[in-house]
Amino acid sequence: MLTAIHPKLPMRNKPATRAFYLNQLGFKEFGNADYDGYLMLEKDNIQIHFFEFKDLDPKENYGQVYIRTNDIDGLYKALLDNNAAIHPNGQLAIKPWGQKEFSMLDPDSNLLTFGQSV
């Protein structure tokens, strides 16, 4: 029986990735924070893991994660209040597939899409 999924995304710079997720998105670090080249973050009931990829070209990164929420409006407002940059093509909107969504890019151009069923 499957119980959870924890995506692993590439990062070029561990301190920059850590700062973005902790300061902009409100995640917390867990696990062995001193493990070189790996980072584990969590918020509420989700975890995202990161592996070091120093040669990553952000223009060629197609890492993506879809994160479901039960308060899309509150999350969107909180991120805007925290000066988080919403993707220019990812403003909060109801999509034809019945989800209210918005998107943003992390420092390595991993696409984070947040969604809630409408």
BAFI-915647 format. One record per atom (N, C-alpha, C): residue number from 0; residue in three letters; atom name; x, z, y. Coordinates in pm, 1 decimal, padded with zeros to 6 digits. Each point is the difference from the previous one (the first is absolute). Layout:
BEGIN
NUM, ALA, CA, X, Z, Y
...
END
This chain:
BEGIN
0, MET, N, 00084.5, 00000.0, -00117.2
0, MET, CA, -00084.5, 00000.0, 00117.2
0, MET, C, 00089.6, 00000.0, 00124.3
1, LEU, N, -00025.7, -00090.6, 00090.5
1, LEU, CA, 00074.5, -00005.9, 00126.0
1, LEU, C, -00056.4, 00103.3, 00096.5
2, THR, N, 00086.3, 00067.1, 00074.0
2, THR, CA, -00048.2, 00104.5, 00090.2
2, THR, C, 00042.3, -00017.7, 00144.9
3, ALA, N, 00104.7, -00076.4, 00025.7
3, ALA, CA, 00046.3, -00017.2, 00138.5
3, ALA, C, 00096.8, -00117.4, 00005.6
4, ILE, N, 00023.0, -00047.1, 00119.8
4, ILE, CA, 00100.2, -00102.9, 00023.1
4, ILE, C, 00078.4, 00038.7, 00124.6
5, HIS, N, 00129.5, -00016.6, -00005.9
5, HIS, CA, 00087.3, 00033.4, 00112.0
5, HIS, C, 00087.5, -00121.1, 00029.0
6, PRO, N, -00037.4, -00081.9, 00096.0
6, PRO, CA, 00078.1, -00120.6, 00027.1
6, PRO, C, 00141.6, 00033.5, 00045.5
7, LYS, N, 00091.7, -00090.0, -00031.7
7, LYS, CA, 00139.5, 00011.0, 00041.6
7, LYS, C, 00028.9, -00117.6, 00092.0
8, LEU, N, 00039.5, 00031.4, 00122.2
8, LEU, CA, 00025.3, -00101.6, 00101.3
8, LEU, C, 00147.5, 00002.7, 00040.9
9, PRO, N, 00052.3, -00114.2, 00043.6
9, PRO, CA, 00139.6, -00003.5, 00043.4
9, PRO, C, 00018.4, 00060.1, 00139.2
10, MET, N, 00117.5, 00058.6, 00020.3
10, MET, CA, 00036.9, 00052.5, 00132.7
10, MET, C, 00147.7, -00032.0, 00023.5
11, ARG, N, 00031.9, -00030.8, 00123.5
11, ARG, CA, 00139.8, -00025.3, 00036.5
11, ARG, C, 00069.8, 00126.5, 00046.0
12, ASN, N, -00074.0, 00088.6, 00065.4
12, ASN, CA, 00059.8, 00115.6, 00064.8
12, ASN, C, -00088.2, 00121.3, -00026.0
13, LYS, N, 00047.1, 00089.1, -00085.0
13, LYS, CA, -00080.4, 00116.1, -00040.6
13, LYS, C, -00042.2, 00087.5, 00118.9
14, PRO, N, 00090.2, 00035.0, 00093.5
14, PRO, CA, -00044.8, 00081.5, 00114.2
14, PRO, C, -00108.0, -00068.6, 00084.7
15, ALA, N, 00010.0, -00131.3, 00019.2
15, ALA, CA, -00101.1, -00072.1, 00079.0
15, ALA, C, -00134.2, -00002.5, -00072.4
16, THR, N, 00003.6, -00024.5, -00130.4
16, THR, CA, -00124.0, -00001.0, -00078.7
16, THR, C, -00063.3, 00137.8, -00000.3
17, ARG, N, 00081.0, 00102.1, -00023.6
17, ARG, CA, -00049.8, 00138.2, -00000.7
17, ARG, C, -00064.8, 00033.3, 00134.1
18, ALA, N, 00067.6, -00030.5, 00109.3
18, ALA, CA, -00051.7, 00031.9, 00133.9
18, ALA, C, -00132.3, -00070.9, 00026.6
19, PHE, N, -00009.6, -00127.4, -00035.6
19, PHE, CA, -00123.5, -00075.2, 00023.5
19, PHE, C, -00117.9, 00063.4, -00073.6
20, TYR, N, 00016.3, 00023.2, -00128.6
20, TYR, CA, -00111.3, 00051.4, -00079.4
20, TYR, C, -00034.8, 00144.9, 00035.5
21, LEU, N, 00099.2, 00082.0, 00028.6
21, LEU, CA, -00027.4, 00138.8, 00035.1
21, LEU, C, -00056.6, 00011.4, 00140.7
22, ASN, N, 00063.8, -00064.7, 00096.9
22, ASN, CA, -00037.9, 00017.1, 00140.8
22, ASN, C, -00117.6, -00087.4, 00043.3
23, GLN, N, -00008.6, -00121.9, -00051.1
23, GLN, CA, -00107.8, -00090.0, 00041.1
23, GLN, C, -00126.1, 00014.3, -00085.9
24, LEU, N, 00019.8, 00019.0, -00131.1
24, LEU, CA, -00114.0, -00002.9, -00091.8
24, LEU, C, -00037.8, 00135.9, -00056.3
25, GLY, N, 00079.1, 00102.3, 00023.4
25, GLY, CA, -00034.6, 00133.6, -00044.8
25, GLY, C, 00026.1, 00028.3, -00146.6
26, PHE, N, 00087.8, -00077.3, -00063.9
26, PHE, CA, 00036.8, 00027.3, -00138.3
26, PHE, C, 00093.8, 00119.2, -00005.4
27, LYS, N, 00020.2, 00053.3, -00120.4
27, LYS, CA, 00095.2, 00107.6, -00025.0
27, LYS, C, 00093.2, -00045.0, -00111.3
28, GLU, N, 00122.5, 00046.6, 00007.9
28, GLU, CA, 00096.7, -00031.3, -00104.1
28, GLU, C, -00017.9, 00097.5, -00115.7
29, PHE, N, 00019.4, -00048.2, -00121.7
29, PHE, CA, -00006.0, 00088.4, -00116.4
29, PHE, C, 00104.8, -00044.4, -00100.8
30, GLY, N, 00019.3, 00084.2, -00098.2
30, GLY, CA, 00099.0, -00031.6, -00102.2
30, GLY, C, 00139.6, 00029.0, 00050.3
31, ASN, N, 00096.7, -00064.6, -00058.7
31, ASN, CA, 00138.9, 00020.6, 00034.3
31, ASN, C, 00034.8, -00083.0, 00122.4
32, ALA, N, -00007.7, 00060.6, 00116.0
32, ALA, CA, 00022.6, -00071.1, 00126.0
32, ALA, C, 00143.8, -00046.7, 00014.9
33, ASP, N, 00091.1, 00056.3, -00077.5
33, ASP, CA, 00140.5, -00035.3, 00014.7
33, ASP, C, 00044.5, -00110.6, -00094.8
34, TYR, N, -00090.8, -00055.7, -00077.7
34, TYR, CA, 00038.5, -00106.5, -00090.7
34, TYR, C, 00038.2, -00123.1, 00080.7
35, ASP, N, 00122.1, -00042.3, -00015.4
35, ASP, CA, 00052.0, -00112.1, 00077.3
35, ASP, C, -00070.5, -00130.3, -00038.2
36, GLY, N, -00051.2, -00068.9, 00099.0
36, GLY, CA, -00059.9, -00130.6, -00024.7
36, GLY, C, -00143.2, 00002.0, -00048.3
37, TYR, N, -00065.7, 00114.4, 00002.0
37, TYR, CA, -00138.8, 00008.1, -00044.5
37, TYR, C, -00073.3, 00100.4, 00087.2
38, LEU, N, -00127.5, -00026.4, 00025.9
38, LEU, CA, -00079.8, 00085.5, 00086.2
38, LEU, C, -00141.3, 00006.2, -00056.4
39, MET, N, -00056.3, 00120.5, -00006.7
39, MET, CA, -00137.1, 00017.8, -00047.8
39, MET, C, -00079.9, 00071.0, 00108.8
40, LEU, N, -00112.5, -00061.1, 00037.1
40, LEU, CA, -00084.6, 00054.0, 00105.7
40, LEU, C, -00143.4, 00011.4, -00050.1
41, GLU, N, -00074.0, 00094.6, 00058.3
41, GLU, CA, -00140.0, 00015.3, -00038.5
41, GLU, C, -00084.4, 00040.7, 00119.4
42, LYS, N, -00126.5, -00035.8, -00009.3
42, LYS, CA, -00099.3, 00042.8, 00098.1
42, LYS, C, -00133.3, 00006.1, -00073.7
43, ASP, N, -00068.7, 00111.5, 00015.8
43, ASP, CA, -00127.1, 00021.1, -00068.9
43, ASP, C, 00020.4, -00024.0, -00149.7
44, ASN, N, -00066.5, -00099.3, -00056.8
44, ASN, CA, 00007.8, -00023.8, -00144.2
44, ASN, C, 00083.1, -00122.0, -00037.8
45, ILE, N, 00083.7, -00049.2, 00091.2
45, ILE, CA, 00079.7, -00118.1, -00035.1
45, ILE, C, 00148.5, 00029.9, 00014.4
46, GLN, N, 00077.4, -00075.6, -00075.0
46, GLN, CA, 00145.6, 00004.0, 00008.2
46, GLN, C, 00049.9, -00143.3, 00017.3
47, ILE, N, 00105.5, -00012.8, 00078.3
47, ILE, CA, 00072.8, -00127.1, 00009.2
47, ILE, C, 00146.7, 00033.7, -00021.9
48, HIS, N, 00063.3, -00075.7, -00086.8
48, HIS, CA, 00142.0, 00016.1, -00026.8
48, HIS, C, 00073.9, -00118.1, 00062.2
49, PHE, N, 00124.3, 00024.8, 00039.9
49, PHE, CA, 00082.4, -00103.6, 00062.5
49, PHE, C, 00135.5, -00004.3, -00068.1
50, PHE, N, 00050.0, -00120.1, -00020.6
50, PHE, CA, 00133.5, -00018.2, -00056.1
50, PHE, C, 00086.6, -00072.8, 00101.8
51, GLU, N, 00125.4, 00036.8, 00004.1
51, GLU, CA, 00091.7, -00059.0, 00097.1
51, GLU, C, 00029.4, -00145.9, -00034.8
52, PHE, N, -00009.9, -00084.8, 00100.1
52, PHE, CA, 00029.8, -00142.9, -00012.0
52, PHE, C, 00062.8, -00040.8, 00132.3
53, LYS, N, 00127.1, 00031.8, 00016.8
53, LYS, CA, 00069.1, -00018.8, 00127.7
53, LYS, C, 00003.3, -00145.3, 00045.8
54, ASP, N, -00001.1, -00094.7, -00092.8
54, ASP, CA, 00007.4, -00141.7, 00036.0
54, ASP, C, -00136.9, -00064.2, 00020.2
55, LEU, N, -00103.6, 00079.0, -00000.4
55, LEU, CA, -00135.2, -00052.8, 00019.7
55, LEU, C, -00011.4, -00069.2, 00135.2
56, ASP, N, -00054.0, -00119.1, -00000.4
56, ASP, CA, -00031.3, -00071.0, 00124.0
56, ASP, C, -00148.8, 00024.0, 00026.9
57, PRO, N, -00033.5, 00079.0, 00103.1
57, PRO, CA, -00141.3, 00030.8, 00025.5
57, PRO, C, -00087.7, -00124.5, 00014.9
58, LYS, N, 00058.3, -00110.8, 00045.1
58, LYS, CA, -00077.9, -00123.6, 00014.9
58, LYS, C, -00036.8, -00060.1, -00134.9
59, GLU, N, 00066.9, 00044.6, -00105.8
59, GLU, CA, -00026.9, -00051.2, -00134.2
59, GLU, C, -00057.2, 00107.4, -00091.9
60, ASN, N, -00042.5, 00111.5, 00056.4
60, ASN, CA, -00056.1, 00108.4, -00080.0
60, ASN, C, -00150.4, -00018.2, -00012.6
61, TYR, N, -00046.7, -00001.6, -00122.2
61, TYR, CA, -00142.9, -00015.9, -00025.3
61, TYR, C, -00060.3, 00125.7, -00062.4
62, GLY, N, 00069.8, 00115.7, 00015.4
62, GLY, CA, -00052.5, 00126.2, -00050.9
62, GLY, C, -00132.2, 00033.0, 00067.8
63, GLN, N, -00098.7, 00036.2, -00080.3
63, GLN, CA, -00132.5, 00031.1, 00053.2
63, GLN, C, -00062.3, 00113.7, -00079.7
64, VAL, N, -00078.2, 00080.5, 00069.7
64, VAL, CA, -00073.4, 00108.7, -00063.9
64, VAL, C, -00138.5, 00006.7, 00065.4
65, TYR, N, -00102.5, 00017.6, -00082.4
65, TYR, CA, -00136.1, 00017.0, 00050.4
65, TYR, C, -00038.1, 00145.1, -00023.7
66, ILE, N, -00033.7, 00070.5, 00106.6
66, ILE, CA, -00028.7, 00142.6, -00007.2
66, ILE, C, -00146.0, 00023.6, 00038.0
67, ARG, N, -00075.4, 00052.9, -00092.2
67, ARG, CA, -00141.1, 00029.5, 00027.0
67, ARG, C, -00012.8, 00135.3, 00068.7
68, THR, N, -00098.3, 00009.0, 00088.0
68, THR, CA, -00026.9, 00123.0, 00073.1
68, THR, C, -00150.8, 00023.0, 00004.5
69, ASN, N, -00039.0, 00122.8, 00026.2
69, ASN, CA, -00142.5, 00028.7, 00016.5
69, ASN, C, -00034.5, 00028.6, 00146.5
70, ASP, N, 00096.8, -00024.0, 00089.5
70, ASP, CA, -00022.6, 00018.2, 00144.2
70, ASP, C, 00084.8, -00099.8, 00078.4
71, ILE, N, -00032.3, -00126.9, -00014.7
71, ILE, CA, 00079.7, -00105.9, 00062.5
71, ILE, C, 00001.1, 00012.8, 00152.4
72, ASP, N, -00112.9, 00035.6, 00059.0
72, ASP, CA, -00006.5, 00011.5, 00145.9
72, ASP, C, 00087.3, 00115.5, 00049.7
73, GLY, N, -00006.6, 00113.2, -00066.9
73, GLY, CA, 00081.8, 00114.9, 00039.0
73, GLY, C, 00148.6, -00026.9, -00017.3
74, LEU, N, 00036.5, -00065.8, -00109.8
74, LEU, CA, 00140.3, -00033.8, -00023.7
74, LEU, C, 00050.9, -00096.9, 00105.1
75, TYR, N, -00078.1, -00102.0, 00028.5
75, TYR, CA, 00038.5, -00099.8, 00100.7
75, TYR, C, 00021.7, 00066.8, 00135.8
76, LYS, N, -00093.3, 00085.5, 00040.0
76, LYS, CA, 00011.4, 00069.7, 00128.8
76, LYS, C, 00122.9, 00090.3, 00002.0
77, ALA, N, 00023.0, 00073.1, -00108.2
77, ALA, CA, 00115.8, 00090.0, -00006.0
77, ALA, C, 00130.5, -00077.7, 00012.0
78, LEU, N, 00008.1, -00114.7, -00064.1
78, LEU, CA, 00122.2, -00080.6, 00008.2
78, LEU, C, 00018.7, -00056.4, 00141.1
79, LEU, N, -00108.0, -00045.8, 00060.7
79, LEU, CA, 00009.4, -00049.5, 00138.2
79, LEU, C, 00041.1, 00113.6, 00093.6
80, ASP, N, -00057.4, 00118.4, -00019.3
80, ASP, CA, 00035.8, 00116.1, 00082.1
80, ASP, C, 00146.9, 00037.8, -00016.7
81, ASN, N, 00056.4, -00033.0, -00116.3
81, ASN, CA, 00140.2, 00029.8, -00028.9
81, ASN, C, 00091.6, -00117.5, 00036.0
82, ASN, N, -00055.2, -00098.5, 00072.1
82, ASN, CA, 00074.1, -00118.5, 00044.0
82, ASN, C, 00056.1, -00082.4, -00114.4
83, ALA, N, -00066.3, 00000.4, -00114.4
83, ALA, CA, 00039.8, -00085.2, -00112.2
83, ALA, C, -00040.8, -00143.9, 00032.7
84, ALA, N, 00086.6, -00092.8, -00035.9
84, ALA, CA, -00024.2, -00141.7, 00030.2
84, ALA, C, -00084.3, -00064.6, -00109.1
85, ILE, N, -00120.9, -00038.8, 00035.7
85, ILE, CA, -00088.2, -00073.2, -00090.5
85, ILE, C, 00043.2, -00146.1, 00003.8
86, HIS, N, -00001.1, -00065.4, -00115.6
86, HIS, CA, 00040.7, -00141.4, -00006.6
86, HIS, C, -00092.3, -00082.7, 00089.8
87, PRO, N, 00056.3, -00093.5, 00079.0
87, PRO, CA, -00084.8, -00079.7, 00090.7
87, PRO, C, -00112.1, -00074.1, -00071.8
88, ASN, N, 00021.9, -00038.8, -00124.8
88, ASN, CA, -00104.0, -00067.7, -00077.0
88, ASN, C, -00075.6, 00095.9, -00090.7
89, GLY, N, 00020.0, 00130.1, 00018.5
89, GLY, CA, -00059.0, 00097.5, -00090.0
89, GLY, C, -00080.4, 00108.3, 00069.5
90, GLN, N, -00063.1, -00034.2, 00109.7
90, GLN, CA, -00083.0, 00098.4, 00070.0
90, GLN, C, -00118.3, 00040.5, -00088.3
91, LEU, N, -00053.4, 00118.1, 00024.9
91, LEU, CA, -00112.4, 00051.9, -00078.0
91, LEU, C, -00118.4, -00096.5, 00007.4
92, ALA, N, -00048.0, -00040.2, -00117.3
92, ALA, CA, -00111.2, -00095.4, -00006.7
92, ALA, C, -00066.2, 00007.9, -00137.0
93, ILE, N, -00126.5, -00039.0, -00004.0
93, ILE, CA, -00070.8, -00012.1, -00127.3
93, ILE, C, 00027.8, -00139.3, -00054.8
94, LYS, N, 00049.5, -00005.2, -00121.4
94, LYS, CA, 00039.5, -00124.9, -00064.2
94, LYS, C, -00115.3, -00055.5, -00083.3
95, PRO, N, 00000.5, -00131.3, -00027.1
95, PRO, CA, -00107.6, -00062.0, -00078.5
95, PRO, C, -00013.9, 00058.8, -00140.6
96, TRP, N, 00104.9, 00063.3, -00050.6
96, TRP, CA, -00004.9, 00055.8, -00136.2
96, TRP, C, -00052.6, 00143.7, -00002.1
97, GLY, N, -00058.5, 00046.1, 00112.5
97, GLY, CA, -00067.6, 00128.5, 00002.6
97, GLY, C, 00088.8, 00120.7, 00023.0
98, GLN, N, 00115.2, -00022.2, 00058.9
98, GLN, CA, 00090.8, 00108.9, 00031.9
98, GLN, C, 00022.6, 00003.7, 00150.7
99, LYS, N, 00008.3, 00119.2, 00054.5
99, LYS, CA, 00042.5, 00018.8, 00138.3
99, LYS, C, 00148.6, 00032.8, -00009.4
100, GLU, N, 00084.8, -00081.1, 00066.2
100, GLU, CA, 00144.5, 00007.5, -00020.7
100, GLU, C, 00078.4, -00011.3, 00129.4
101, PHE, N, 00124.4, 00046.2, -00006.6
101, PHE, CA, 00102.0, -00031.0, 00099.8
101, PHE, C, 00134.5, 00001.6, -00070.1
102, SER, N, 00099.7, -00061.2, 00064.1
102, SER, CA, 00132.4, -00013.2, -00061.0
102, SER, C, 00109.8, 00031.0, 00099.1
103, MET, N, 00114.3, 00038.4, -00055.2
103, MET, CA, 00119.9, 00022.6, 00080.1
103, MET, C, 00121.9, -00029.4, -00085.6
104, LEU, N, 00113.4, -00019.2, 00066.2
104, LEU, CA, 00126.8, -00023.4, -00068.5
104, LEU, C, 00089.7, 00120.9, 00017.8
105, ASP, N, 00072.0, 00035.9, -00105.2
105, ASP, CA, 00098.9, 00105.9, 00013.1
105, ASP, C, 00131.7, -00060.5, 00049.7
106, PRO, N, 00105.9, 00077.8, 00016.3
106, PRO, CA, 00125.0, -00053.9, 00056.3
106, PRO, C, 00063.1, -00113.6, -00080.9
107, ASP, N, -00039.4, -00014.4, -00127.1
107, ASP, CA, 00056.2, -00105.7, -00084.4
107, ASP, C, -00098.5, -00112.8, -00026.7
108, SER, N, -00107.8, -00003.3, 00076.8
108, SER, CA, -00106.1, -00100.5, -00011.7
108, SER, C, -00080.5, 00010.8, -00128.4
109, ASN, N, -00004.1, 00118.7, -00060.6
109, ASN, CA, -00096.7, 00024.0, -00106.5
109, ASN, C, -00136.7, 00009.7, 00067.0
110, LEU, N, -00095.1, -00077.6, -00049.7
110, LEU, CA, -00134.8, -00002.4, 00058.4
110, LEU, C, -00083.0, 00112.9, -00059.1
111, LEU, N, -00051.3, 00085.8, 00087.6
111, LEU, CA, -00088.4, 00108.6, -00039.1
111, LEU, C, -00139.2, -00033.9, 00048.1
112, THR, N, -00093.0, -00018.0, -00092.7
112, THR, CA, -00138.8, -00027.0, 00036.3
112, THR, C, -00083.1, 00120.3, -00042.4
113, PHE, N, -00077.4, 00050.6, 00094.0
113, PHE, CA, -00086.9, 00113.7, -00023.6
113, PHE, C, -00143.1, -00051.2, -00002.3
114, GLY, N, -00078.7, 00043.0, -00097.9
114, GLY, CA, -00135.7, -00051.2, -00011.4
114, GLY, C, -00100.3, 00101.1, -00051.2
115, GLN, N, -00125.4, -00024.5, 00037.6
115, GLN, CA, -00112.5, 00081.8, -00044.1
115, GLN, C, -00118.2, -00092.5, -00025.3
116, SER, N, -00070.4, 00024.5, -00108.7
116, SER, CA, -00120.0, -00079.4, -00029.2
116, SER, C, -00107.4, 00027.5, 00103.8
117, VAL, N, -00074.0, -00105.5, 00036.2
117, VAL, CA, -00109.8, 00016.9, 00096.8
117, VAL, C, -00132.7, -00019.2, -00069.5
END
